């Protein structure tokens, strides 16, 4: 099932990621920077959605409640 989010929407992390998620610096990057882990209990604000790549699971740029900004895949997020 494809999830869709909107810019400005508050989302959470899918409960399957019980250790949280690591945010990447760009949509196509496979490497996360140190300090970019977001715990699974935090809320995130959707800042940007990249629909030009990976159309089945588009990258989403988020801002965490700890002030960390980065990219993750939409499948790692859930609506709240």
Phi and psi in degrees as a GROMACS rama.xvg file:
@    title "Ramachandran Plot"
@    xaxis  label "Phi"
@    yaxis  label "Psi"
@TYPE xy
-85.5961  128.144  UNK-2
-92.7549  143.914  UNK-3
-124.975  135.957  UNK-4
-124.138  162.674  UNK-5
-119.005  150.576  UNK-6
-60.3644  133.675  UNK-7
92.2173  -5.52869  UNK-8
-79.8225  142.395  UNK-9
-89.6192  128.632  UNK-10
-131.669  167.045  UNK-11
-119.08  179.018  UNK-12
-94.8862  136.62  UNK-13
-51.985  132.843  UNK-14
-60.6916  -18.2802  UNK-15
-67.1577  -16.9831  UNK-16
-99.1539  69.8445  UNK-17
-68.4058  -13.6691  UNK-18
-98.031  7.80758  UNK-19
86.0334  -169.52  UNK-20
-130.508  157.909  UNK-21
-105.107  129.019  UNK-22
-91.296  141.152  UNK-23
-99.3828  159.787  UNK-24
-80.3191  -20.3322  UNK-25
-144.624  159.879  UNK-26
-61.1178  -31.7247  UNK-27
-96.823  -0.661535  UNK-28
-74.5607  143.561  UNK-29
-103.888  -2.27282  UNK-30
-113.46  133.2  UNK-31
-99.252  145.016  UNK-32
-82.1637  156.882  UNK-33
-61.3072  138.734  UNK-34
84.299  10.5032  UNK-35
-102.395  15.6783  UNK-36
-77.5273  136.563  UNK-37
-118.395  120.676  UNK-38
-61.4568  152.074  UNK-39
-68.4406  -12.1938  UNK-40
-94.2452  -0.775253  UNK-41
-85.5703  160.624  UNK-42
-102.122  153.326  UNK-43
-131.667  150.624  UNK-44
-108.836  127.084  UNK-45
-74.411  121.434  UNK-46
-102.706  -37.4875  UNK-47
-156.058  149.474  UNK-48
-127.835  125.799  UNK-49
-97.0849  102.564  UNK-50
-96.042  5.53656  UNK-51
-86.126  -15.5136  UNK-52
-128.652  156.317  UNK-53
46.7075  56.4812  UNK-54
-58.4672  -25.0298  UNK-55
-74.187  -26.2618  UNK-56
-145.702  73.4284  UNK-57
-63.4863  142.166  UNK-58
-67.1983  142.211  UNK-59
-126.992  128.134  UNK-60
-90.1018  129.828  UNK-61
-129.985  159.096  UNK-62
-117.402  121.947  UNK-63
-83.8844  165.698  UNK-64
-69.6749  -7.74768  UNK-65
-97.464  1.73671  UNK-66
89.676  6.92698  UNK-67
-83.7819  130.964  UNK-68
-115.189  136.898  UNK-69
178.665  -178.156  UNK-70
-104.201  143.474  UNK-71
-142.485  178.567  UNK-72
-94.4799  146.446  UNK-73
-59.9373  -29.5599  UNK-74
-66.9586  -15.3331  UNK-75
-89.3507  -0.764856  UNK-76
-113.83  161.003  UNK-77
-137.395  152.902  UNK-78
-73.9563  146.746  UNK-79
